[in-house]
Amino acid sequence: MDDRYGADVLATGWKGHGVRELPRVAASRDLVVEVADDGFCGAVVGASGGMVELEDRLGRRRLFALGAGFLIDGKLVVLGPPAPAAAPAGPKRTASGSSATADSRARVARASRILVEGRHDAELVEKVWGDDLREEGVVVEYLQGIDLLDAALDEEPPSAERRYGVLVDHLVPGSKESRIADAIGRGRHGKHVLIVGHPWIDVWQCVTPRAVGIERWPEVPRGIEFKVGVCRALGWPARDQADIARAWQRILASVKTYRDLEPAFLGRVEELIDFVTVPQ
């Protein structure tokens, strides 16, 4: 007679007996998968930090956690991180497009530095120019607004040996930012400070819409906080600061190299790096 318990009813592993183990598949780029829960189907366009981004045939992109819950050709699989890419032959390039120095080490920080308005600006600059800045010994600090720049310069005055390059959002004629920049340029610190900027309201817009997977950045009406308005227009959650932080991480993750940034932003950052590193 069949003994469904086997020879030893106390043997370990009895719970898993007969359970089928799902195949594991690497989330390689362009792999087409379906999300079992809601039927969203798309090709893998990126995977990092335990998340995978899928793009459907209409160009819509969504993020999902790696793991179980995916279908390939109608069969359940466990989606894992992509296999490490083989090291390319020839000289390596940093995200900014410059040649990577073999076994380069960060040098001692210079007295000169680059100032940006906020945390997101600093994180975007680090994402693309981080390797270059460490090699040059340049520190990036954020001000939390150009309104605080004058006080920061008074606290640690610039000099020929301690120059400041400042990156400003929405630096266009007639704006508050341009008036502050002009006043500082004419003031006692102006000789050793370079203030440049991009024309957009927020650094989010310095990432190309193509990289983010949208047609264009939405226009946000006056009276609505810009980041909240962008999230709502794109159908992203915007209930609290945690949602805004997740939206920014999604945007930042879409940036792989300098090609994912607007030229007007690229040029200004390169200008600042030259200002604080090239002897005057």
BELJO-V678511 format. One record per helix or strand of 3 or more residues. SS is the DSSP state (~ for helix, > for strand). FROM is the first residue (numbers start at 1). LEN is the number of residues. If there is no record, write none. Layout:
ss=SS from=FROM len=LEN
ss=SS from=FROM len=LEN
//
This chain:
ss=> from=23 len=4
ss=> from=32 len=4
ss=> from=41 len=8
ss=> from=51 len=5
ss=> from=61 len=5
ss=> from=67 len=6
ss=> from=75 len=6
ss=> from=113 len=4
ss=~ from=119 len=18
ss=> from=139 len=4
ss=~ from=146 len=10
ss=> from=164 len=5
ss=~ from=176 len=11
ss=~ from=190 len=3
ss=> from=193 len=5
ss=~ from=203 len=4
ss=~ from=209 len=4
ss=~ from=226 len=9
ss=~ from=241 len=13
ss=~ from=258 len=3
ss=~ from=263 len=15
//
